[in-house]
């Protein structure tokens, strides 16, 4: 699991966990369960559905796919998070390739 800290919204101070997203080895993006409202209720629903729960900075994170499906009002936000996380991950991967010593 790779954790990515997203930028804070200008003029709005947000805790680090609220600005963080996880990127699983399989490409799954994880966002704070609290995005769906009550973090504990979201956690229980996700657990009941058999969704992987990930803990980071003392908070629960669930897949953005599941969040968007269960909380349709979050679909656009989940898509934006996935896009941003993948962009950052791709940039980092390209930087690592460019920094690798040549043969």
C-alpha positions as CSV (number, residue, x, y, z in Angstrom):
1,X,0.0,0.0,0.0
2,X,1.3,3.4,-1.0
3,X,-0.1,6.5,0.7
4,X,-0.5,9.8,-1.0
5,X,-1.2,13.1,0.6
6,X,-3.3,15.3,-1.5
7,X,-3.1,19.1,-1.4
8,X,-5.4,21.0,0.9
9,X,-8.2,23.1,-0.5
10,X,-7.0,26.7,-0.6
11,X,-8.2,28.6,2.5
12,X,-9.4,25.4,4.2
13,X,-7.3,23.6,6.7
14,X,-7.9,19.9,6.7
15,X,-6.2,17.2,8.8
16,X,-3.7,15.0,7.0
17,X,-5.9,11.9,7.1
18,X,-8.7,13.7,5.3
19,X,-6.3,14.6,2.5
20,X,-4.7,11.2,2.2
21,X,-5.5,8.3,-0.2
22,X,-4.1,4.9,-0.5
23,X,-3.0,3.1,-3.6
24,X,-3.1,-0.7,-3.4
25,X,-0.7,-3.0,-5.2
26,X,-3.7,-4.0,-7.4
27,X,-4.4,-0.4,-8.3
28,X,-7.4,0.0,-5.9
29,X,-7.6,3.5,-4.6
30,X,-8.7,3.9,-0.9
31,X,-10.3,7.1,0.5
32,X,-11.4,8.0,4.0
33,X,-14.6,6.1,5.0
34,X,-15.7,9.3,6.7
35,X,-16.5,10.8,3.3
36,X,-19.7,8.8,3.5
37,X,-20.7,10.4,6.8
38,X,-20.3,8.5,10.0
39,X,-17.0,6.7,9.7
40,X,-18.1,3.8,12.0
41,X,-21.3,3.3,10.1
42,X,-19.5,3.3,6.7
43,X,-17.0,0.9,8.2
44,X,-19.7,-1.5,9.3
45,X,-21.5,-1.4,6.0
46,X,-18.2,-2.0,4.1
47,X,-17.3,-4.8,6.4
48,X,-20.7,-6.4,5.9
49,X,-20.3,-6.2,2.1
50,X,-16.9,-7.9,2.4
51,X,-15.0,-4.8,1.4
52,X,-11.3,-4.5,2.4
53,X,-10.9,-2.0,5.3
54,X,-7.5,-0.2,5.6
55,X,-6.4,1.8,8.6
56,X,-4.1,4.8,8.2
57,X,-3.5,7.6,10.7
58,X,-6.1,6.1,13.1
59,X,-8.9,6.3,10.5
60,X,-10.6,3.8,8.2
61,X,-10.2,3.9,4.4
62,X,-12.3,2.0,1.9
63,X,-12.1,1.6,-1.9
64,X,-13.4,4.5,-3.9
65,X,-15.3,2.1,-6.2
66,X,-17.3,0.9,-3.2
67,X,-17.8,4.5,-1.9
68,X,-19.1,5.7,-5.3
69,X,-21.5,2.8,-5.6
70,X,-22.9,3.0,-2.1
71,X,-22.9,6.8,-1.9
72,X,-23.8,8.0,-5.4
73,X,-23.4,11.6,-4.3
74,X,-19.7,10.9,-3.9
75,X,-19.1,9.5,-7.4
76,X,-17.6,12.7,-8.8
77,X,-15.4,13.2,-5.8
78,X,-14.2,9.6,-5.9
79,X,-13.4,9.9,-9.6
80,X,-11.4,13.0,-9.0
81,X,-9.5,11.3,-6.2
82,X,-8.7,8.3,-8.4
83,X,-7.6,10.5,-11.2
84,X,-5.3,12.6,-8.9
85,X,-3.8,9.6,-7.1
86,X,-3.1,7.8,-10.4
87,X,-1.5,11.0,-11.9
88,X,0.8,11.4,-8.8
89,X,1.7,7.6,-8.9
90,X,2.4,7.8,-12.6
91,X,4.6,10.9,-12.2
92,X,6.5,9.2,-9.4
93,X,7.0,6.0,-11.4
94,X,8.3,8.0,-14.4
95,X,10.6,10.0,-12.1
96,X,12.0,6.7,-10.7
97,X,12.6,5.4,-14.2
98,X,14.3,8.6,-15.3
99,X,16.5,8.5,-12.1
100,X,17.5,4.9,-12.6
101,X,21.1,4.5,-13.6
102,X,21.7,3.5,-17.2
103,X,23.4,0.3,-18.4
